[in-house]
């Protein structure tokens, strides 16, 4: 893969993660996989990203619980 294409994909993933973090107010581990999925599908419009994230959360519920130390 050409370095330019890799850089573009990385920039798109970063943009999507920033959009999701602003939308949710925090980082969710599922956002990384969702961002990769959206970049692969060419989805980068903020409204589309937020809609896809809502669907992603429904289809991929958190499967862990945090316990205090």
C-alpha positions as CSV (number, residue, x, y, z in Angstrom):
1,X,0.0,0.0,0.0
2,X,1.3,3.4,-1.0
3,X,2.4,5.6,1.9
4,X,0.0,8.4,0.8
5,X,-3.0,6.0,1.0
6,X,-1.9,4.8,4.4
7,X,-1.6,8.4,5.6
8,X,-5.0,9.3,4.2
9,X,-6.6,6.3,6.0
10,X,-4.8,7.3,9.2
11,X,-6.1,10.9,8.9
12,X,-9.6,9.7,8.3
13,X,-9.5,7.3,11.3
14,X,-8.3,10.2,13.5
15,X,-11.0,12.5,12.2
16,X,-13.7,9.8,12.9
17,X,-12.3,9.1,16.4
18,X,-12.3,12.9,17.2
19,X,-15.9,13.1,16.0
20,X,-17.0,10.2,18.1
21,X,-15.1,11.4,21.2
22,X,-16.7,14.9,20.9
23,X,-20.1,13.3,20.4
24,X,-19.9,10.9,23.4
25,X,-17.8,13.0,25.6
26,X,-15.4,10.1,26.3
27,X,-13.3,7.4,24.5
28,X,-15.0,4.0,24.1
29,X,-12.7,1.1,23.1
30,X,-15.2,0.1,20.5
31,X,-14.6,3.4,18.7
32,X,-11.3,2.1,17.3
33,X,-12.9,-0.8,15.5
34,X,-15.8,1.3,14.4
35,X,-13.5,3.9,12.9
36,X,-11.5,1.3,11.0
37,X,-14.8,-0.1,9.6
38,X,-16.1,3.3,8.6
39,X,-12.8,4.3,6.9
40,X,-13.0,1.0,4.9
41,X,-16.5,1.9,3.8
42,X,-15.5,5.5,2.9
43,X,-17.7,7.1,5.6
44,X,-16.3,10.3,6.8
45,X,-19.2,12.8,7.0
46,X,-19.8,13.7,10.7
47,X,-23.6,13.0,10.6
48,X,-23.0,9.6,8.9
49,X,-20.3,8.8,11.4
50,X,-22.6,9.6,14.4
51,X,-25.4,7.5,12.9
52,X,-23.1,4.6,12.2
53,X,-21.7,4.8,15.7
54,X,-25.2,4.6,17.2
55,X,-25.9,1.5,15.1
56,X,-22.5,0.0,16.0
57,X,-23.1,0.4,19.7
58,X,-26.5,-1.4,19.4
59,X,-24.9,-4.3,17.4
60,X,-21.7,-4.5,19.5
61,X,-22.6,-4.0,23.2
62,X,-19.9,-3.7,25.7
63,X,-18.9,-7.1,26.9
64,X,-16.9,-6.2,30.0
65,X,-17.5,-4.5,33.3
66,X,-15.1,-2.3,35.2
67,X,-14.5,-3.2,38.8
68,X,-12.9,-0.9,41.3
69,X,-9.5,-1.8,42.5
